[in-house]
Amino acid sequence: MPKPYLTAKEVDERAVPLEMAPLIYPKTAYINRLRGTVRVRVYISAAGSVDRAEVVDAIPKGHFEEAAIEAVQRTTFTAARKAGRPVPSQKLVEVEFDPYGPTPEDRP
């Protein structure tokens, strides 16, 4: 049976993104200057790679989900830790799309 992905409450140190992958803004949404937010549950291995990701919520629906999933899947993390050992974990990530906001290169 595979190991469960621990929640933030179950780990001593949470998984942290090393570097967020650049967002590829959906063309139609960018042309129409749509803003949006997608909440993604990310399942992170004990090595820090993304095993899978799923959309929890999106506002507005139907515009940004695929781009958010693709960006999150290309992101690497430091693994969560429990009792000093890396463990598989899950994390909720909010991915924001703003056509007027900073480019991924300008973000901290």
MIMARRO-215023 format. One record per residue: x, y, z of N, C-alpha, C in turn; residue in one letter; residue number from 1. Coordinates in Angstrom, 1 decimal, always signed. Example, Ala and Ser with C-alpha at 12.3 -4.5 7.8 and 13.67 -1.06 7.14 Angstrom:
2
+13.2 | -5.7 | +7.8 | +12.3 | -4.5 | +7.8 | +13.2 | -3.3 | +7.8 | A | 1 .
+12.8 | -2.2 | +7.1 | +13.7 | -1.1 | +7.1 | +12.9 | +0.0 | +7.9 | S | 2 .
END
This chain:
108
+0.9 | -1.2 | +0.0 | +0.0 | +0.0 | +0.0 | +0.9 | +1.3 | +0.0 | M | 1 .
+0.6 | +2.2 | -0.9 | +1.5 | +3.4 | -0.9 | +1.3 | +4.3 | +0.3 | P | 2 .
+2.4 | +5.0 | +0.6 | +2.4 | +5.8 | +1.8 | +1.5 | +7.0 | +1.6 | K | 3 .
+0.8 | +7.4 | +2.7 | -0.2 | +8.5 | +2.5 | +0.6 | +9.8 | +2.4 | P | 4 .
+0.0 | +10.8 | +1.7 | +0.6 | +12.1 | +1.7 | +0.1 | +12.9 | +2.9 | Y | 5 .
+1.1 | +13.3 | +3.8 | +0.7 | +13.9 | +5.0 | +0.3 | +15.3 | +4.8 | L | 6 .
-0.6 | +15.8 | +5.7 | -1.1 | +17.2 | +5.6 | -0.1 | +18.1 | +6.4 | T | 7 .
-0.3 | +19.4 | +6.3 | +0.5 | +20.4 | +7.0 | +0.5 | +20.1 | +8.5 | A | 8 .
-0.6 | +19.7 | +9.0 | -0.7 | +19.4 | +10.5 | +0.1 | +18.2 | +10.9 | K | 9 .
+0.3 | +17.3 | +10.0 | +1.0 | +16.1 | +10.3 | +2.5 | +16.1 | +10.2 | E | 10 .
+3.1 | +17.2 | +9.7 | +4.5 | +17.3 | +9.4 | +5.1 | +18.3 | +10.4 | V | 11 .
+6.5 | +18.1 | +10.6 | +7.2 | +19.1 | +11.4 | +7.6 | +20.3 | +10.6 | D | 12 .
+8.0 | +20.1 | +9.3 | +8.3 | +21.1 | +8.4 | +7.6 | +20.9 | +7.1 | E | 13 .
+6.9 | +22.0 | +6.6 | +6.1 | +21.9 | +5.4 | +7.0 | +21.9 | +4.1 | R | 14 .
+6.5 | +21.3 | +3.0 | +7.2 | +21.4 | +1.7 | +7.2 | +22.9 | +1.3 | A | 15 .
+8.3 | +23.3 | +0.7 | +8.4 | +24.7 | +0.3 | +8.8 | +24.7 | -1.2 | V | 16 .
+8.2 | +25.5 | -2.1 | +8.7 | +25.6 | -3.5 | +10.1 | +26.1 | -3.5 | P | 17 .
+10.9 | +25.5 | -4.3 | +12.3 | +26.0 | -4.5 | +12.2 | +27.1 | -5.5 | L | 18 .
+11.5 | +26.9 | -6.6 | +11.3 | +27.9 | -7.6 | +10.0 | +27.6 | -8.3 | E | 19 .
+9.1 | +28.6 | -8.4 | +7.9 | +28.3 | -9.1 | +8.1 | +28.4 | -10.6 | M | 20 .
+7.6 | +27.4 | -11.3 | +7.7 | +27.4 | -12.7 | +6.9 | +28.6 | -13.3 | A | 21 .
+7.4 | +29.2 | -14.4 | +6.7 | +30.3 | -15.0 | +5.3 | +29.9 | -15.4 | P | 22 .
+4.3 | +30.8 | -15.3 | +3.0 | +30.6 | -15.7 | +2.9 | +31.0 | -17.2 | L | 23 .
+2.2 | +30.1 | -17.9 | +1.9 | +30.4 | -19.3 | +0.4 | +30.9 | -19.3 | I | 24 .
+0.3 | +32.2 | -19.5 | -1.1 | +32.8 | -19.5 | -1.9 | +32.3 | -20.7 | Y | 25 .
-3.1 | +31.8 | -20.5 | -3.9 | +31.3 | -21.6 | -4.2 | +32.5 | -22.5 | P | 26 .
-4.0 | +32.3 | -23.8 | -4.0 | +33.4 | -24.8 | -5.4 | +34.2 | -24.8 | K | 27 .
-6.5 | +33.5 | -24.8 | -7.8 | +34.1 | -24.8 | -8.0 | +34.9 | -23.5 | T | 28 .
-7.6 | +34.4 | -22.4 | -7.8 | +35.1 | -21.1 | -6.9 | +36.4 | -21.1 | A | 29 .
-5.7 | +36.3 | -21.7 | -4.8 | +37.4 | -21.7 | -5.3 | +38.5 | -22.6 | Y | 30 .
-5.8 | +38.1 | -23.8 | -6.3 | +39.1 | -24.8 | -7.5 | +39.8 | -24.1 | I | 31 .
-8.3 | +39.1 | -23.4 | -9.5 | +39.7 | -22.7 | -9.2 | +40.3 | -21.4 | N | 32 .
-7.9 | +40.3 | -21.0 | -7.5 | +40.9 | -19.7 | -8.2 | +40.3 | -18.5 | R | 33 .
-8.5 | +39.0 | -18.5 | -9.1 | +38.3 | -17.4 | -8.1 | +38.0 | -16.3 | L | 34 .
-8.6 | +38.2 | -15.1 | -7.8 | +37.9 | -13.9 | -8.5 | +36.6 | -13.3 | R | 35 .
-7.7 | +35.9 | -12.5 | -8.2 | +34.7 | -11.9 | -7.3 | +34.1 | -10.9 | G | 36 .
-7.9 | +33.2 | -10.1 | -7.2 | +32.4 | -9.1 | -7.6 | +31.0 | -9.2 | T | 37 .
-6.6 | +30.1 | -9.1 | -6.9 | +28.7 | -9.1 | -6.2 | +28.1 | -7.8 | V | 38 .
-7.0 | +27.4 | -7.1 | -6.5 | +26.7 | -5.9 | -6.2 | +25.2 | -6.3 | R | 39 .
-5.0 | +24.8 | -6.1 | -4.5 | +23.5 | -6.5 | -4.0 | +22.7 | -5.3 | V | 40 .
-4.5 | +21.4 | -5.2 | -3.9 | +20.5 | -4.2 | -2.8 | +19.8 | -4.8 | R | 41 .
-1.6 | +19.9 | -4.2 | -0.4 | +19.3 | -4.8 | +0.1 | +18.2 | -3.9 | V | 42 .
+0.4 | +17.1 | -4.6 | +0.9 | +15.9 | -3.9 | +2.4 | +15.8 | -4.2 | Y | 43 .
+3.2 | +15.9 | -3.1 | +4.6 | +16.1 | -3.3 | +5.3 | +14.8 | -2.7 | I | 44 .
+6.2 | +14.3 | -3.5 | +7.0 | +13.1 | -3.0 | +8.0 | +13.4 | -2.0 | S | 45 .
+8.5 | +12.4 | -1.3 | +9.6 | +12.6 | -0.3 | +10.9 | +13.2 | -1.0 | A | 46 .
+11.0 | +13.1 | -2.3 | +12.1 | +13.7 | -3.0 | +11.9 | +15.1 | -3.4 | A | 47 .
+10.6 | +15.6 | -3.2 | +10.3 | +17.0 | -3.6 | +9.7 | +17.2 | -5.0 | G | 48 .
+9.5 | +16.1 | -5.7 | +8.9 | +16.3 | -7.0 | +7.3 | +16.2 | -6.8 | S | 49 .
+6.6 | +16.7 | -7.8 | +5.2 | +16.7 | -7.8 | +4.7 | +15.4 | -8.4 | V | 50 .
+4.0 | +14.6 | -7.6 | +3.4 | +13.3 | -8.1 | +2.2 | +13.6 | -8.8 | D | 51 .
+1.3 | +14.5 | -8.3 | +0.1 | +14.8 | -9.0 | -0.4 | +16.1 | -8.4 | R | 52 .
-1.3 | +16.7 | -9.2 | -2.0 | +18.0 | -8.8 | -3.4 | +18.0 | -9.3 | A | 53 .
-4.3 | +18.6 | -8.4 | -5.7 | +18.6 | -8.8 | -6.3 | +19.9 | -8.4 | E | 54 .
-7.2 | +20.4 | -9.3 | -7.8 | +21.7 | -9.0 | -8.9 | +21.5 | -7.9 | V | 55 .
-8.8 | +22.4 | -6.9 | -9.8 | +22.4 | -5.9 | -10.9 | +23.4 | -6.2 | V | 56 .
-10.5 | +24.6 | -6.7 | -11.4 | +25.7 | -7.0 | -10.8 | +26.6 | -8.0 | D | 57 .
-11.6 | +27.2 | -8.8 | -11.1 | +28.2 | -9.8 | -12.1 | +29.4 | -9.9 | A | 58 .
-11.6 | +30.6 | -10.0 | -12.4 | +31.8 | -10.2 | -11.7 | +32.6 | -11.2 | I | 59 .
-12.3 | +32.9 | -12.4 | -13.5 | +32.2 | -12.9 | -13.2 | +30.8 | -13.4 | P | 60 .
-14.2 | +30.0 | -13.4 | -14.1 | +28.6 | -13.9 | -13.9 | +28.6 | -15.4 | K | 61 .
-13.1 | +27.6 | -15.8 | -12.9 | +27.3 | -17.2 | -11.9 | +28.1 | -18.0 | G | 62 .
-11.1 | +28.9 | -17.3 | -10.1 | +29.7 | -18.0 | -8.6 | +29.3 | -17.7 | H | 63 .
-8.3 | +29.1 | -16.4 | -7.0 | +29.0 | -16.0 | -6.5 | +27.7 | -15.4 | F | 64 .
-7.4 | +26.8 | -15.3 | -7.1 | +25.5 | -14.6 | -6.0 | +24.7 | -15.2 | E | 65 .
-6.0 | +24.6 | -16.5 | -5.0 | +23.8 | -17.2 | -3.6 | +24.5 | -17.0 | E | 66 .
-3.5 | +25.8 | -17.2 | -2.3 | +26.5 | -17.0 | -1.7 | +26.4 | -15.6 | A | 67 .
-2.6 | +26.5 | -14.6 | -2.2 | +26.4 | -13.2 | -1.6 | +25.0 | -12.9 | A | 68 .
-2.3 | +23.9 | -13.4 | -1.8 | +22.6 | -13.2 | -0.5 | +22.4 | -13.8 | I | 69 .
-0.3 | +22.8 | -15.1 | +1.0 | +22.7 | -15.8 | +2.1 | +23.4 | -15.0 | E | 70 .
+1.9 | +24.6 | -14.5 | +2.9 | +25.3 | -13.8 | +3.3 | +24.6 | -12.5 | A | 71 .
+2.3 | +24.2 | -11.8 | +2.5 | +23.5 | -10.5 | +3.3 | +22.2 | -10.7 | V | 72 .
+2.9 | +21.4 | -11.8 | +3.6 | +20.2 | -12.0 | +5.1 | +20.3 | -12.4 | Q | 73 .
+5.4 | +21.5 | -12.9 | +6.8 | +21.8 | -13.2 | +7.6 | +22.4 | -12.1 | R | 74 .
+7.0 | +22.6 | -10.9 | +7.6 | +23.2 | -9.8 | +8.3 | +22.1 | -8.9 | T | 75 .
+9.5 | +22.4 | -8.4 | +10.1 | +21.5 | -7.5 | +10.0 | +22.1 | -6.1 | T | 76 .
+10.0 | +21.2 | -5.1 | +9.8 | +21.6 | -3.7 | +11.0 | +21.0 | -2.8 | F | 77 .
+11.2 | +21.6 | -1.7 | +11.9 | +20.9 | -0.7 | +10.9 | +20.0 | +0.0 | T | 78 .
+11.3 | +18.8 | +0.3 | +10.3 | +17.8 | +0.8 | +9.9 | +18.2 | +2.2 | A | 79 .
+8.7 | +17.9 | +2.6 | +8.2 | +18.1 | +4.0 | +9.0 | +17.1 | +4.8 | A | 80 .
+9.1 | +17.4 | +6.1 | +9.9 | +16.6 | +7.0 | +9.0 | +16.2 | +8.3 | R | 81 .
+9.2 | +15.0 | +8.7 | +8.6 | +14.6 | +10.0 | +9.7 | +13.8 | +10.7 | K | 82 .
+10.0 | +14.1 | +11.9 | +11.0 | +13.5 | +12.7 | +12.4 | +13.5 | +12.0 | A | 83 .
+12.6 | +14.6 | +11.3 | +13.9 | +14.8 | +10.6 | +14.0 | +14.0 | +9.3 | G | 84 .
+13.0 | +13.3 | +8.9 | +13.0 | +12.6 | +7.6 | +12.1 | +13.1 | +6.6 | R | 85 .
+12.5 | +13.1 | +5.3 | +11.6 | +13.6 | +4.2 | +10.4 | +12.7 | +4.1 | P | 86 .
+9.2 | +13.2 | +3.9 | +8.0 | +12.4 | +3.8 | +7.2 | +13.0 | +2.7 | V | 87 .
+6.3 | +12.1 | +2.1 | +5.4 | +12.6 | +1.1 | +4.3 | +13.5 | +1.7 | P | 88 .
+4.0 | +14.6 | +1.1 | +3.0 | +15.5 | +1.7 | +2.1 | +16.1 | +0.6 | S | 89 .
+1.1 | +16.8 | +1.1 | +0.1 | +17.5 | +0.3 | +0.1 | +18.9 | +0.7 | Q | 90 .
-0.2 | +19.8 | -0.3 | -0.1 | +21.2 | +0.0 | -1.2 | +21.9 | -0.9 | K | 91 .
-1.8 | +22.9 | -0.3 | -2.8 | +23.7 | -1.1 | -2.0 | +24.9 | -1.6 | L | 92 .
-2.0 | +25.2 | -2.9 | -1.3 | +26.3 | -3.5 | -2.3 | +27.1 | -4.3 | V | 93 .
-2.2 | +28.5 | -4.1 | -3.0 | +29.4 | -4.9 | -2.2 | +29.9 | -6.0 | E | 94 .
-2.7 | +29.8 | -7.3 | -2.0 | +30.3 | -8.4 | -2.8 | +31.5 | -8.9 | V | 95 .
-2.2 | +32.7 | -9.0 | -2.9 | +33.9 | -9.4 | -2.5 | +34.3 | -10.8 | E | 96 .
-3.5 | +34.7 | -11.6 | -3.3 | +35.2 | -12.9 | -3.8 | +36.6 | -13.0 | F | 97 .
-2.9 | +37.5 | -13.4 | -3.2 | +38.9 | -13.4 | -2.5 | +39.5 | -14.7 | D | 98 .
-3.2 | +39.9 | -15.7 | -2.6 | +40.4 | -16.9 | -1.8 | +41.7 | -16.7 | P | 99 .
-2.1 | +42.4 | -15.6 | -1.5 | +43.7 | -15.3 | -0.4 | +43.5 | -14.2 | Y | 100 .
-0.3 | +42.3 | -13.7 | +0.7 | +42.1 | -12.6 | +2.1 | +41.9 | -13.1 | G | 101 .
+3.0 | +41.6 | -12.2 | +4.4 | +41.4 | -12.6 | +4.6 | +40.1 | -13.4 | P | 102 .
+5.6 | +40.1 | -14.2 | +5.9 | +38.8 | -15.0 | +6.5 | +37.9 | -14.0 | T | 103 .
+6.5 | +36.6 | -14.3 | +7.1 | +35.6 | -13.4 | +8.6 | +36.0 | -13.1 | P | 104 .
+9.3 | +36.6 | -14.0 | +10.7 | +36.9 | -13.7 | +10.8 | +38.1 | -12.7 | E | 105 .
+9.8 | +38.9 | -12.6 | +9.8 | +40.0 | -11.6 | +9.3 | +39.6 | -10.2 | D | 106 .
+8.7 | +38.4 | -10.1 | +8.1 | +38.0 | -8.8 | +9.3 | +37.6 | -7.9 | R | 107 .
+9.0 | +37.9 | -6.6 | +10.1 | +37.5 | -5.6 | +10.2 | +36.0 | -5.5 | P | 108 .
END
